[in-house]
């Protein structure tokens, strides 16, 4: 049975991670000349404007209570008007990598936190606040690696699709963008089809990096 204590530990980490992702998009878009995120109130770390009922609430809860073995979620995408960028191609690429960069930086922060707790002799199985912080740190590391790598998948509207579009020849890029109309269907298939994400190739680099990180974290104990 899923632990409600675990849920209370994981929800703050999920909120921090998805809000940081969207805030990074908003911050870089504004820096590139597009005021849209600022005008719509998305240039903020307040989670309320970023919460998506499906991606921030429903999907994580379904994955948690179904004991899928992983939790993933997302916030409302930040509206961006690429026509306002001073340089369209440069602006679109920078905005696209901003979110995943934020997640990888958060993964580093959570890794260092887990490393410090391990060095202090705190085990993930320990009761109380210290053990809870260790579990939160390791979950934050896993979640942000997952969010960063997942968003690099080249399925519209994920960030990876913008990067691939700019690598393709113009004619092929235009045809590729037409796939965007089916993007959400493809994403739900990746997330919800048993085994496709949980044990499939999408999670392989995440599990590989987690094994290395856990080896380092446990090694300082």
Rosetta constraint file for C-alpha pairs under 8 A:
AtomPair CA 1 CA 65 HARMONIC 7.71 0.50
AtomPair CA 1 CA 67 HARMONIC 7.95 0.50
AtomPair CA 2 CA 6 HARMONIC 7.75 0.50
AtomPair CA 2 CA 64 HARMONIC 6.92 0.50
AtomPair CA 2 CA 65 HARMONIC 5.69 0.50
AtomPair CA 2 CA 67 HARMONIC 6.71 0.50
AtomPair CA 3 CA 7 HARMONIC 6.46 0.50
AtomPair CA 4 CA 8 HARMONIC 6.31 0.50
AtomPair CA 5 CA 9 HARMONIC 6.44 0.50
AtomPair CA 6 CA 10 HARMONIC 6.12 0.50
AtomPair CA 7 CA 11 HARMONIC 5.99 0.50
AtomPair CA 7 CA 64 HARMONIC 7.87 0.50
AtomPair CA 8 CA 12 HARMONIC 7.36 0.50
AtomPair CA 9 CA 13 HARMONIC 7.29 0.50
AtomPair CA 9 CA 132 HARMONIC 7.10 0.50
AtomPair CA 9 CA 135 HARMONIC 7.94 0.50
AtomPair CA 9 CA 136 HARMONIC 6.07 0.50
AtomPair CA 10 CA 14 HARMONIC 6.19 0.50
AtomPair CA 10 CA 136 HARMONIC 6.51 0.50
AtomPair CA 10 CA 139 HARMONIC 7.18 0.50
AtomPair CA 11 CA 15 HARMONIC 6.20 0.50
AtomPair CA 12 CA 16 HARMONIC 6.13 0.50
AtomPair CA 13 CA 17 HARMONIC 6.09 0.50
AtomPair CA 13 CA 136 HARMONIC 7.04 0.50
AtomPair CA 13 CA 139 HARMONIC 7.74 0.50
AtomPair CA 13 CA 140 HARMONIC 5.89 0.50
AtomPair CA 14 CA 18 HARMONIC 6.20 0.50
AtomPair CA 14 CA 72 HARMONIC 8.00 0.50
AtomPair CA 14 CA 73 HARMONIC 7.33 0.50
AtomPair CA 14 CA 140 HARMONIC 7.65 0.50
AtomPair CA 14 CA 143 HARMONIC 7.50 0.50
AtomPair CA 15 CA 19 HARMONIC 5.90 0.50
AtomPair CA 15 CA 47 HARMONIC 6.91 0.50
AtomPair CA 15 CA 56 HARMONIC 7.60 0.50
AtomPair CA 16 CA 20 HARMONIC 5.96 0.50
AtomPair CA 16 CA 47 HARMONIC 7.91 0.50
AtomPair CA 17 CA 21 HARMONIC 6.32 0.50
AtomPair CA 17 CA 103 HARMONIC 6.56 0.50
AtomPair CA 17 CA 106 HARMONIC 7.37 0.50
AtomPair CA 17 CA 140 HARMONIC 7.81 0.50
AtomPair CA 17 CA 143 HARMONIC 7.81 0.50
AtomPair CA 17 CA 144 HARMONIC 6.54 0.50
AtomPair CA 18 CA 22 HARMONIC 6.46 0.50
AtomPair CA 18 CA 73 HARMONIC 7.25 0.50
AtomPair CA 18 CA 74 HARMONIC 5.51 0.50
AtomPair CA 18 CA 75 HARMONIC 5.66 0.50
AtomPair CA 19 CA 23 HARMONIC 5.93 0.50
AtomPair CA 19 CA 45 HARMONIC 6.48 0.50
AtomPair CA 19 CA 46 HARMONIC 7.89 0.50
AtomPair CA 19 CA 47 HARMONIC 6.01 0.50
AtomPair CA 19 CA 50 HARMONIC 6.38 0.50
AtomPair CA 19 CA 75 HARMONIC 6.59 0.50
AtomPair CA 20 CA 24 HARMONIC 6.02 0.50
AtomPair CA 20 CA 45 HARMONIC 7.04 0.50
AtomPair CA 20 CA 99 HARMONIC 7.41 0.50
AtomPair CA 20 CA 102 HARMONIC 6.35 0.50
AtomPair CA 20 CA 103 HARMONIC 7.33 0.50
AtomPair CA 21 CA 25 HARMONIC 6.62 0.50
AtomPair CA 21 CA 98 HARMONIC 7.42 0.50
AtomPair CA 21 CA 99 HARMONIC 4.20 0.50
AtomPair CA 21 CA 100 HARMONIC 6.68 0.50
AtomPair CA 21 CA 102 HARMONIC 5.72 0.50
AtomPair CA 21 CA 103 HARMONIC 6.27 0.50
AtomPair CA 22 CA 26 HARMONIC 6.27 0.50
AtomPair CA 22 CA 50 HARMONIC 7.45 0.50
AtomPair CA 22 CA 75 HARMONIC 7.01 0.50
AtomPair CA 22 CA 76 HARMONIC 7.75 0.50
AtomPair CA 22 CA 77 HARMONIC 6.64 0.50
AtomPair CA 22 CA 78 HARMONIC 6.16 0.50
AtomPair CA 22 CA 99 HARMONIC 6.19 0.50
AtomPair CA 23 CA 27 HARMONIC 6.01 0.50
AtomPair CA 23 CA 42 HARMONIC 7.02 0.50
AtomPair CA 23 CA 43 HARMONIC 5.96 0.50
AtomPair CA 23 CA 44 HARMONIC 6.34 0.50
AtomPair CA 23 CA 45 HARMONIC 6.45 0.50
AtomPair CA 23 CA 99 HARMONIC 7.75 0.50
AtomPair CA 24 CA 28 HARMONIC 6.16 0.50
AtomPair CA 24 CA 95 HARMONIC 7.83 0.50
AtomPair CA 24 CA 98 HARMONIC 5.41 0.50
AtomPair CA 24 CA 99 HARMONIC 5.37 0.50
AtomPair CA 24 CA 102 HARMONIC 6.46 0.50
AtomPair CA 25 CA 29 HARMONIC 6.06 0.50
AtomPair CA 25 CA 78 HARMONIC 6.84 0.50
AtomPair CA 25 CA 95 HARMONIC 5.26 0.50
AtomPair CA 25 CA 96 HARMONIC 7.01 0.50
AtomPair CA 25 CA 98 HARMONIC 5.50 0.50
AtomPair CA 25 CA 99 HARMONIC 5.57 0.50
AtomPair CA 26 CA 30 HARMONIC 6.23 0.50
AtomPair CA 26 CA 37 HARMONIC 5.44 0.50
AtomPair CA 26 CA 38 HARMONIC 7.49 0.50
AtomPair CA 26 CA 42 HARMONIC 6.54 0.50
AtomPair CA 26 CA 43 HARMONIC 5.50 0.50
AtomPair CA 26 CA 78 HARMONIC 6.31 0.50
AtomPair CA 26 CA 80 HARMONIC 7.88 0.50
AtomPair CA 26 CA 95 HARMONIC 7.83 0.50
AtomPair CA 27 CA 31 HARMONIC 6.30 0.50
AtomPair CA 27 CA 43 HARMONIC 6.26 0.50
AtomPair CA 28 CA 32 HARMONIC 6.17 0.50
AtomPair CA 28 CA 94 HARMONIC 7.00 0.50
AtomPair CA 28 CA 95 HARMONIC 5.57 0.50
AtomPair CA 28 CA 98 HARMONIC 6.85 0.50
AtomPair CA 29 CA 33 HARMONIC 6.60 0.50
AtomPair CA 29 CA 34 HARMONIC 5.51 0.50
AtomPair CA 29 CA 35 HARMONIC 7.51 0.50
AtomPair CA 29 CA 37 HARMONIC 7.44 0.50
AtomPair CA 29 CA 80 HARMONIC 6.91 0.50
AtomPair CA 29 CA 85 HARMONIC 7.69 0.50
AtomPair CA 29 CA 91 HARMONIC 7.10 0.50
AtomPair CA 29 CA 95 HARMONIC 5.78 0.50
AtomPair CA 30 CA 34 HARMONIC 4.76 0.50
AtomPair CA 30 CA 35 HARMONIC 5.24 0.50
AtomPair CA 30 CA 36 HARMONIC 7.47 0.50
AtomPair CA 30 CA 37 HARMONIC 6.96 0.50
AtomPair CA 30 CA 38 HARMONIC 7.15 0.50
AtomPair CA 32 CA 84 HARMONIC 7.98 0.50
AtomPair CA 32 CA 85 HARMONIC 5.32 0.50
AtomPair CA 32 CA 86 HARMONIC 6.19 0.50
AtomPair CA 32 CA 87 HARMONIC 7.76 0.50
AtomPair CA 32 CA 91 HARMONIC 5.75 0.50
AtomPair CA 33 CA 84 HARMONIC 5.75 0.50
AtomPair CA 33 CA 85 HARMONIC 4.91 0.50
AtomPair CA 33 CA 86 HARMONIC 5.90 0.50
AtomPair CA 34 CA 80 HARMONIC 7.00 0.50
AtomPair CA 34 CA 81 HARMONIC 6.37 0.50
AtomPair CA 34 CA 82 HARMONIC 7.16 0.50
AtomPair CA 34 CA 83 HARMONIC 8.00 0.50
AtomPair CA 34 CA 84 HARMONIC 4.89 0.50
AtomPair CA 34 CA 85 HARMONIC 5.73 0.50
AtomPair CA 35 CA 39 HARMONIC 6.12 0.50
AtomPair CA 35 CA 84 HARMONIC 7.97 0.50
AtomPair CA 36 CA 40 HARMONIC 6.15 0.50
AtomPair CA 36 CA 79 HARMONIC 6.71 0.50
AtomPair CA 36 CA 80 HARMONIC 5.96 0.50
AtomPair CA 36 CA 81 HARMONIC 6.65 0.50
AtomPair CA 37 CA 41 HARMONIC 6.21 0.50
AtomPair CA 37 CA 42 HARMONIC 4.98 0.50
AtomPair CA 37 CA 43 HARMONIC 5.78 0.50
AtomPair CA 37 CA 78 HARMONIC 6.42 0.50
AtomPair CA 37 CA 79 HARMONIC 6.16 0.50
AtomPair CA 37 CA 80 HARMONIC 6.56 0.50
AtomPair CA 38 CA 42 HARMONIC 5.85 0.50
AtomPair CA 38 CA 43 HARMONIC 5.15 0.50
AtomPair CA 41 CA 49 HARMONIC 7.16 0.50
AtomPair CA 42 CA 49 HARMONIC 6.42 0.50
AtomPair CA 42 CA 50 HARMONIC 7.03 0.50
AtomPair CA 42 CA 78 HARMONIC 6.69 0.50
AtomPair CA 46 CA 50 HARMONIC 7.68 0.50
AtomPair CA 47 CA 51 HARMONIC 6.19 0.50
AtomPair CA 50 CA 75 HARMONIC 5.36 0.50
AtomPair CA 50 CA 76 HARMONIC 5.29 0.50
AtomPair CA 50 CA 77 HARMONIC 7.80 0.50
AtomPair CA 51 CA 55 HARMONIC 7.91 0.50
AtomPair CA 51 CA 56 HARMONIC 5.80 0.50
AtomPair CA 51 CA 75 HARMONIC 5.16 0.50
AtomPair CA 51 CA 76 HARMONIC 5.99 0.50
AtomPair CA 52 CA 56 HARMONIC 5.10 0.50
AtomPair CA 52 CA 57 HARMONIC 7.02 0.50
AtomPair CA 52 CA 74 HARMONIC 7.21 0.50
AtomPair CA 52 CA 75 HARMONIC 5.10 0.50
AtomPair CA 52 CA 76 HARMONIC 5.02 0.50
AtomPair CA 53 CA 57 HARMONIC 5.29 0.50
AtomPair CA 53 CA 58 HARMONIC 6.34 0.50
AtomPair CA 54 CA 58 HARMONIC 4.68 0.50
AtomPair CA 54 CA 59 HARMONIC 5.89 0.50
AtomPair CA 55 CA 59 HARMONIC 5.52 0.50
AtomPair CA 55 CA 60 HARMONIC 7.11 0.50
AtomPair CA 55 CA 73 HARMONIC 4.97 0.50
AtomPair CA 55 CA 74 HARMONIC 4.72 0.50
AtomPair CA 55 CA 75 HARMONIC 6.04 0.50
AtomPair CA 55 CA 76 HARMONIC 7.72 0.50
AtomPair CA 56 CA 60 HARMONIC 6.60 0.50
AtomPair CA 56 CA 73 HARMONIC 5.29 0.50
AtomPair CA 56 CA 74 HARMONIC 5.33 0.50
AtomPair CA 56 CA 75 HARMONIC 5.64 0.50
AtomPair CA 57 CA 61 HARMONIC 6.18 0.50
AtomPair CA 57 CA 73 HARMONIC 7.72 0.50
AtomPair CA 58 CA 62 HARMONIC 6.13 0.50
AtomPair CA 59 CA 63 HARMONIC 6.16 0.50
AtomPair CA 59 CA 72 HARMONIC 7.49 0.50
AtomPair CA 59 CA 73 HARMONIC 6.43 0.50
AtomPair CA 60 CA 64 HARMONIC 6.00 0.50
AtomPair CA 60 CA 71 HARMONIC 5.63 0.50
AtomPair CA 60 CA 72 HARMONIC 5.82 0.50
AtomPair CA 60 CA 73 HARMONIC 5.61 0.50
AtomPair CA 61 CA 65 HARMONIC 6.05 0.50
AtomPair CA 62 CA 66 HARMONIC 5.89 0.50
AtomPair CA 63 CA 67 HARMONIC 6.13 0.50
AtomPair CA 63 CA 68 HARMONIC 5.32 0.50
AtomPair CA 63 CA 69 HARMONIC 7.78 0.50
AtomPair CA 63 CA 70 HARMONIC 6.92 0.50
AtomPair CA 63 CA 71 HARMONIC 5.81 0.50
AtomPair CA 63 CA 72 HARMONIC 7.79 0.50
AtomPair CA 64 CA 68 HARMONIC 6.50 0.50
AtomPair CA 64 CA 69 HARMONIC 7.77 0.50
AtomPair CA 64 CA 70 HARMONIC 7.39 0.50
AtomPair CA 64 CA 71 HARMONIC 6.30 0.50
AtomPair CA 68 CA 198 HARMONIC 7.23 0.50
AtomPair CA 69 CA 198 HARMONIC 6.87 0.50
AtomPair CA 70 CA 198 HARMONIC 6.75 0.50
AtomPair CA 71 CA 143 HARMONIC 7.32 0.50
AtomPair CA 72 CA 143 HARMONIC 7.01 0.50
AtomPair CA 72 CA 146 HARMONIC 7.60 0.50
AtomPair CA 72 CA 147 HARMONIC 7.20 0.50
AtomPair CA 81 CA 85 HARMONIC 7.69 0.50
AtomPair CA 82 CA 88 HARMONIC 6.17 0.50
AtomPair CA 82 CA 91 HARMONIC 7.44 0.50
AtomPair CA 82 CA 92 HARMONIC 6.73 0.50
AtomPair CA 83 CA 88 HARMONIC 6.73 0.50
AtomPair CA 84 CA 88 HARMONIC 7.86 0.50
AtomPair CA 85 CA 91 HARMONIC 5.79 0.50
AtomPair CA 85 CA 92 HARMONIC 7.95 0.50
AtomPair CA 86 CA 91 HARMONIC 7.27 0.50
AtomPair CA 87 CA 91 HARMONIC 5.75 0.50
AtomPair CA 88 CA 92 HARMONIC 5.95 0.50
AtomPair CA 89 CA 93 HARMONIC 6.22 0.50
AtomPair CA 89 CA 166 HARMONIC 7.37 0.50
AtomPair CA 90 CA 94 HARMONIC 6.14 0.50
AtomPair CA 91 CA 95 HARMONIC 6.04 0.50
AtomPair CA 92 CA 96 HARMONIC 6.02 0.50
AtomPair CA 92 CA 162 HARMONIC 7.30 0.50
AtomPair CA 93 CA 97 HARMONIC 6.30 0.50
AtomPair CA 93 CA 162 HARMONIC 6.93 0.50
AtomPair CA 93 CA 163 HARMONIC 6.18 0.50
AtomPair CA 93 CA 166 HARMONIC 7.91 0.50
AtomPair CA 94 CA 98 HARMONIC 6.03 0.50
AtomPair CA 95 CA 99 HARMONIC 7.39 0.50
AtomPair CA 96 CA 100 HARMONIC 7.81 0.50
AtomPair CA 96 CA 159 HARMONIC 5.00 0.50
AtomPair CA 96 CA 160 HARMONIC 7.46 0.50
AtomPair CA 96 CA 162 HARMONIC 6.56 0.50
AtomPair CA 96 CA 163 HARMONIC 7.14 0.50
AtomPair CA 97 CA 101 HARMONIC 5.98 0.50
AtomPair CA 97 CA 159 HARMONIC 6.80 0.50
AtomPair CA 98 CA 102 HARMONIC 6.21 0.50
AtomPair CA 99 CA 103 HARMONIC 6.46 0.50
AtomPair CA 99 CA 148 HARMONIC 7.63 0.50
AtomPair CA 99 CA 159 HARMONIC 7.97 0.50
AtomPair CA 100 CA 104 HARMONIC 6.19 0.50
AtomPair CA 100 CA 147 HARMONIC 7.18 0.50
AtomPair CA 100 CA 148 HARMONIC 4.46 0.50
AtomPair CA 100 CA 149 HARMONIC 7.51 0.50
AtomPair CA 100 CA 151 HARMONIC 6.73 0.50
AtomPair CA 100 CA 152 HARMONIC 7.56 0.50
AtomPair CA 100 CA 159 HARMONIC 7.95 0.50
AtomPair CA 101 CA 105 HARMONIC 6.13 0.50
AtomPair CA 101 CA 148 HARMONIC 7.25 0.50
AtomPair CA 102 CA 106 HARMONIC 6.16 0.50
AtomPair CA 103 CA 107 HARMONIC 6.07 0.50
AtomPair CA 103 CA 144 HARMONIC 4.90 0.50
AtomPair CA 103 CA 145 HARMONIC 6.83 0.50
AtomPair CA 103 CA 147 HARMONIC 6.63 0.50
AtomPair CA 103 CA 148 HARMONIC 5.46 0.50
AtomPair CA 104 CA 108 HARMONIC 6.35 0.50
AtomPair CA 104 CA 144 HARMONIC 6.19 0.50
AtomPair CA 104 CA 145 HARMONIC 6.20 0.50
AtomPair CA 104 CA 148 HARMONIC 6.14 0.50
AtomPair CA 105 CA 109 HARMONIC 6.38 0.50
AtomPair CA 106 CA 110 HARMONIC 6.16 0.50
AtomPair CA 106 CA 140 HARMONIC 7.70 0.50
AtomPair CA 106 CA 141 HARMONIC 7.37 0.50
AtomPair CA 106 CA 144 HARMONIC 6.49 0.50
AtomPair CA 107 CA 111 HARMONIC 6.01 0.50
AtomPair CA 107 CA 140 HARMONIC 6.48 0.50
AtomPair CA 107 CA 141 HARMONIC 4.41 0.50
AtomPair CA 107 CA 142 HARMONIC 7.29 0.50
AtomPair CA 107 CA 143 HARMONIC 7.79 0.50
AtomPair CA 107 CA 144 HARMONIC 5.16 0.50
AtomPair CA 107 CA 145 HARMONIC 6.09 0.50
AtomPair CA 108 CA 112 HARMONIC 6.17 0.50
AtomPair CA 108 CA 141 HARMONIC 7.10 0.50
AtomPair CA 109 CA 113 HARMONIC 6.22 0.50
AtomPair CA 109 CA 141 HARMONIC 7.91 0.50
AtomPair CA 110 CA 114 HARMONIC 6.14 0.50
AtomPair CA 110 CA 137 HARMONIC 4.85 0.50
AtomPair CA 110 CA 138 HARMONIC 6.71 0.50
AtomPair CA 110 CA 140 HARMONIC 5.72 0.50
AtomPair CA 110 CA 141 HARMONIC 5.16 0.50
AtomPair CA 111 CA 115 HARMONIC 6.03 0.50
AtomPair CA 111 CA 137 HARMONIC 6.71 0.50
AtomPair CA 111 CA 138 HARMONIC 6.91 0.50
AtomPair CA 111 CA 141 HARMONIC 5.72 0.50
AtomPair CA 111 CA 213 HARMONIC 7.35 0.50
AtomPair CA 111 CA 217 HARMONIC 7.93 0.50
AtomPair CA 112 CA 116 HARMONIC 6.07 0.50
AtomPair CA 113 CA 117 HARMONIC 6.23 0.50
AtomPair CA 113 CA 134 HARMONIC 7.71 0.50
AtomPair CA 113 CA 137 HARMONIC 6.13 0.50
AtomPair CA 114 CA 118 HARMONIC 6.03 0.50
AtomPair CA 114 CA 134 HARMONIC 5.60 0.50
AtomPair CA 114 CA 137 HARMONIC 5.28 0.50
AtomPair CA 114 CA 138 HARMONIC 6.19 0.50
AtomPair CA 114 CA 217 HARMONIC 6.70 0.50
AtomPair CA 115 CA 119 HARMONIC 6.13 0.50
AtomPair CA 115 CA 216 HARMONIC 7.71 0.50
AtomPair CA 115 CA 217 HARMONIC 4.89 0.50
AtomPair CA 115 CA 218 HARMONIC 7.91 0.50
AtomPair CA 115 CA 220 HARMONIC 7.30 0.50
AtomPair CA 116 CA 120 HARMONIC 6.25 0.50
AtomPair CA 117 CA 121 HARMONIC 6.49 0.50
AtomPair CA 117 CA 122 HARMONIC 5.34 0.50
AtomPair CA 117 CA 123 HARMONIC 7.75 0.50
AtomPair CA 117 CA 130 HARMONIC 7.83 0.50
AtomPair CA 117 CA 134 HARMONIC 6.32 0.50
AtomPair CA 118 CA 122 HARMONIC 5.13 0.50
AtomPair CA 118 CA 123 HARMONIC 6.37 0.50
AtomPair CA 118 CA 134 HARMONIC 7.75 0.50
AtomPair CA 118 CA 217 HARMONIC 6.26 0.50
AtomPair CA 118 CA 218 HARMONIC 6.62 0.50
AtomPair CA 118 CA 220 HARMONIC 6.46 0.50
AtomPair CA 118 CA 221 HARMONIC 5.15 0.50
AtomPair CA 119 CA 217 HARMONIC 7.94 0.50
AtomPair CA 119 CA 220 HARMONIC 5.29 0.50
AtomPair CA 119 CA 221 HARMONIC 4.91 0.50
AtomPair CA 120 CA 221 HARMONIC 7.27 0.50
AtomPair CA 121 CA 221 HARMONIC 5.78 0.50
AtomPair CA 122 CA 126 HARMONIC 6.83 0.50
AtomPair CA 122 CA 130 HARMONIC 6.48 0.50
AtomPair CA 122 CA 131 HARMONIC 6.27 0.50
AtomPair CA 122 CA 134 HARMONIC 7.07 0.50
AtomPair CA 123 CA 131 HARMONIC 6.00 0.50
AtomPair CA 123 CA 134 HARMONIC 6.85 0.50
AtomPair CA 124 CA 131 HARMONIC 5.04 0.50
AtomPair CA 124 CA 132 HARMONIC 7.08 0.50
AtomPair CA 124 CA 134 HARMONIC 5.24 0.50
AtomPair CA 124 CA 135 HARMONIC 5.24 0.50
AtomPair CA 125 CA 131 HARMONIC 6.11 0.50
AtomPair CA 125 CA 135 HARMONIC 7.96 0.50
AtomPair CA 126 CA 130 HARMONIC 7.19 0.50
AtomPair CA 126 CA 131 HARMONIC 4.45 0.50
AtomPair CA 126 CA 132 HARMONIC 7.62 0.50
AtomPair CA 127 CA 131 HARMONIC 5.39 0.50
AtomPair CA 127 CA 132 HARMONIC 7.13 0.50
AtomPair CA 128 CA 132 HARMONIC 6.26 0.50
AtomPair CA 129 CA 133 HARMONIC 6.13 0.50
AtomPair CA 130 CA 134 HARMONIC 6.33 0.50
AtomPair CA 131 CA 135 HARMONIC 6.29 0.50
AtomPair CA 132 CA 136 HARMONIC 6.08 0.50
AtomPair CA 133 CA 137 HARMONIC 6.02 0.50
AtomPair CA 134 CA 138 HARMONIC 6.32 0.50
AtomPair CA 135 CA 139 HARMONIC 6.08 0.50
AtomPair CA 136 CA 140 HARMONIC 5.91 0.50
AtomPair CA 137 CA 141 HARMONIC 6.19 0.50
AtomPair CA 138 CA 142 HARMONIC 6.26 0.50
AtomPair CA 139 CA 143 HARMONIC 5.91 0.50
AtomPair CA 140 CA 144 HARMONIC 5.99 0.50
AtomPair CA 141 CA 145 HARMONIC 6.22 0.50
AtomPair CA 141 CA 210 HARMONIC 7.98 0.50
AtomPair CA 142 CA 146 HARMONIC 6.11 0.50
AtomPair CA 142 CA 206 HARMONIC 7.21 0.50
AtomPair CA 142 CA 210 HARMONIC 6.70 0.50
AtomPair CA 143 CA 147 HARMONIC 6.05 0.50
AtomPair CA 144 CA 148 HARMONIC 5.91 0.50
AtomPair CA 145 CA 149 HARMONIC 6.09 0.50
AtomPair CA 145 CA 206 HARMONIC 6.02 0.50
AtomPair CA 146 CA 150 HARMONIC 5.70 0.50
AtomPair CA 146 CA 203 HARMONIC 7.24 0.50
AtomPair CA 146 CA 206 HARMONIC 5.96 0.50
AtomPair CA 147 CA 151 HARMONIC 5.95 0.50
AtomPair CA 148 CA 152 HARMONIC 6.62 0.50
AtomPair CA 149 CA 153 HARMONIC 7.03 0.50
AtomPair CA 149 CA 202 HARMONIC 7.92 0.50
AtomPair CA 149 CA 205 HARMONIC 7.93 0.50
AtomPair CA 149 CA 206 HARMONIC 7.41 0.50
AtomPair CA 150 CA 202 HARMONIC 7.02 0.50
AtomPair CA 151 CA 158 HARMONIC 5.28 0.50
AtomPair CA 151 CA 159 HARMONIC 5.47 0.50
AtomPair CA 151 CA 160 HARMONIC 6.05 0.50
AtomPair CA 152 CA 158 HARMONIC 6.77 0.50
AtomPair CA 152 CA 159 HARMONIC 5.72 0.50
AtomPair CA 152 CA 160 HARMONIC 3.94 0.50
AtomPair CA 152 CA 161 HARMONIC 7.46 0.50
AtomPair CA 153 CA 158 HARMONIC 6.64 0.50
AtomPair CA 153 CA 159 HARMONIC 7.45 0.50
AtomPair CA 153 CA 160 HARMONIC 5.09 0.50
AtomPair CA 153 CA 161 HARMONIC 6.95 0.50
AtomPair CA 154 CA 158 HARMONIC 6.50 0.50
AtomPair CA 154 CA 159 HARMONIC 7.20 0.50
AtomPair CA 154 CA 160 HARMONIC 4.32 0.50
AtomPair CA 154 CA 161 HARMONIC 3.96 0.50
AtomPair CA 154 CA 162 HARMONIC 7.59 0.50
AtomPair CA 154 CA 163 HARMONIC 7.81 0.50
AtomPair CA 154 CA 164 HARMONIC 6.49 0.50
AtomPair CA 155 CA 160 HARMONIC 6.89 0.50
AtomPair CA 155 CA 161 HARMONIC 5.32 0.50
AtomPair CA 155 CA 180 HARMONIC 7.52 0.50
AtomPair CA 155 CA 183 HARMONIC 6.03 0.50
AtomPair CA 155 CA 186 HARMONIC 7.50 0.50
AtomPair CA 155 CA 187 HARMONIC 7.36 0.50
AtomPair CA 156 CA 160 HARMONIC 7.78 0.50
AtomPair CA 156 CA 161 HARMONIC 5.19 0.50
AtomPair CA 156 CA 162 HARMONIC 7.64 0.50
AtomPair CA 156 CA 177 HARMONIC 7.48 0.50
AtomPair CA 156 CA 179 HARMONIC 7.03 0.50
AtomPair CA 156 CA 180 HARMONIC 4.86 0.50
AtomPair CA 156 CA 183 HARMONIC 4.96 0.50
AtomPair CA 156 CA 184 HARMONIC 7.69 0.50
AtomPair CA 157 CA 161 HARMONIC 6.41 0.50
AtomPair CA 157 CA 162 HARMONIC 7.78 0.50
AtomPair CA 157 CA 180 HARMONIC 6.45 0.50
AtomPair CA 157 CA 183 HARMONIC 6.28 0.50
AtomPair CA 157 CA 184 HARMONIC 7.70 0.50
AtomPair CA 158 CA 162 HARMONIC 7.42 0.50
AtomPair CA 159 CA 163 HARMONIC 6.77 0.50
AtomPair CA 160 CA 164 HARMONIC 6.19 0.50
AtomPair CA 161 CA 165 HARMONIC 6.03 0.50
AtomPair CA 162 CA 166 HARMONIC 6.54 0.50
AtomPair CA 163 CA 167 HARMONIC 6.61 0.50
AtomPair CA 164 CA 168 HARMONIC 6.41 0.50
AtomPair CA 165 CA 173 HARMONIC 5.14 0.50
AtomPair CA 165 CA 176 HARMONIC 7.14 0.50
AtomPair CA 165 CA 177 HARMONIC 7.38 0.50
AtomPair CA 166 CA 173 HARMONIC 7.27 0.50
AtomPair CA 168 CA 172 HARMONIC 6.16 0.50
AtomPair CA 168 CA 173 HARMONIC 5.23 0.50
AtomPair CA 169 CA 173 HARMONIC 5.83 0.50
AtomPair CA 170 CA 174 HARMONIC 6.16 0.50
AtomPair CA 171 CA 175 HARMONIC 6.58 0.50
AtomPair CA 172 CA 176 HARMONIC 6.10 0.50
AtomPair CA 173 CA 177 HARMONIC 6.24 0.50
AtomPair CA 174 CA 178 HARMONIC 6.75 0.50
AtomPair CA 175 CA 179 HARMONIC 7.34 0.50
AtomPair CA 176 CA 180 HARMONIC 7.71 0.50
AtomPair CA 179 CA 183 HARMONIC 6.43 0.50
AtomPair CA 180 CA 184 HARMONIC 7.99 0.50
AtomPair CA 182 CA 186 HARMONIC 6.37 0.50
AtomPair CA 183 CA 187 HARMONIC 6.16 0.50
AtomPair CA 184 CA 188 HARMONIC 6.19 0.50
AtomPair CA 185 CA 189 HARMONIC 6.32 0.50
AtomPair CA 186 CA 190 HARMONIC 6.28 0.50
AtomPair CA 187 CA 191 HARMONIC 6.21 0.50
AtomPair CA 188 CA 192 HARMONIC 5.68 0.50
AtomPair CA 188 CA 193 HARMONIC 7.79 0.50
AtomPair CA 189 CA 193 HARMONIC 5.31 0.50
AtomPair CA 190 CA 196 HARMONIC 5.81 0.50
AtomPair CA 190 CA 197 HARMONIC 5.89 0.50
AtomPair CA 191 CA 196 HARMONIC 7.16 0.50
AtomPair CA 191 CA 197 HARMONIC 5.82 0.50
AtomPair CA 192 CA 196 HARMONIC 7.80 0.50
AtomPair CA 192 CA 197 HARMONIC 7.81 0.50
AtomPair CA 193 CA 197 HARMONIC 7.59 0.50
AtomPair CA 194 CA 198 HARMONIC 7.21 0.50
AtomPair CA 195 CA 199 HARMONIC 5.03 0.50
AtomPair CA 195 CA 200 HARMONIC 5.79 0.50
AtomPair CA 196 CA 200 HARMONIC 4.78 0.50
AtomPair CA 196 CA 201 HARMONIC 7.52 0.50
AtomPair CA 196 CA 202 HARMONIC 7.59 0.50
AtomPair CA 197 CA 201 HARMONIC 7.11 0.50
AtomPair CA 197 CA 202 HARMONIC 5.59 0.50
AtomPair CA 197 CA 203 HARMONIC 6.09 0.50
AtomPair CA 198 CA 202 HARMONIC 7.87 0.50
AtomPair CA 198 CA 203 HARMONIC 6.38 0.50
AtomPair CA 199 CA 203 HARMONIC 6.38 0.50
AtomPair CA 199 CA 204 HARMONIC 7.42 0.50
AtomPair CA 200 CA 204 HARMONIC 6.73 0.50
AtomPair CA 201 CA 205 HARMONIC 7.76 0.50
AtomPair CA 202 CA 206 HARMONIC 7.91 0.50
AtomPair CA 203 CA 207 HARMONIC 6.12 0.50
AtomPair CA 204 CA 208 HARMONIC 6.06 0.50
AtomPair CA 205 CA 209 HARMONIC 6.08 0.50
AtomPair CA 206 CA 210 HARMONIC 6.08 0.50
AtomPair CA 207 CA 211 HARMONIC 6.14 0.50
AtomPair CA 208 CA 212 HARMONIC 6.60 0.50
AtomPair CA 209 CA 213 HARMONIC 6.14 0.50
AtomPair CA 210 CA 214 HARMONIC 5.89 0.50
AtomPair CA 211 CA 215 HARMONIC 6.13 0.50
AtomPair CA 212 CA 216 HARMONIC 6.43 0.50
AtomPair CA 213 CA 217 HARMONIC 6.10 0.50
AtomPair CA 214 CA 218 HARMONIC 5.84 0.50
AtomPair CA 215 CA 219 HARMONIC 5.86 0.50
AtomPair CA 216 CA 220 HARMONIC 6.75 0.50
AtomPair CA 217 CA 221 HARMONIC 7.26 0.50
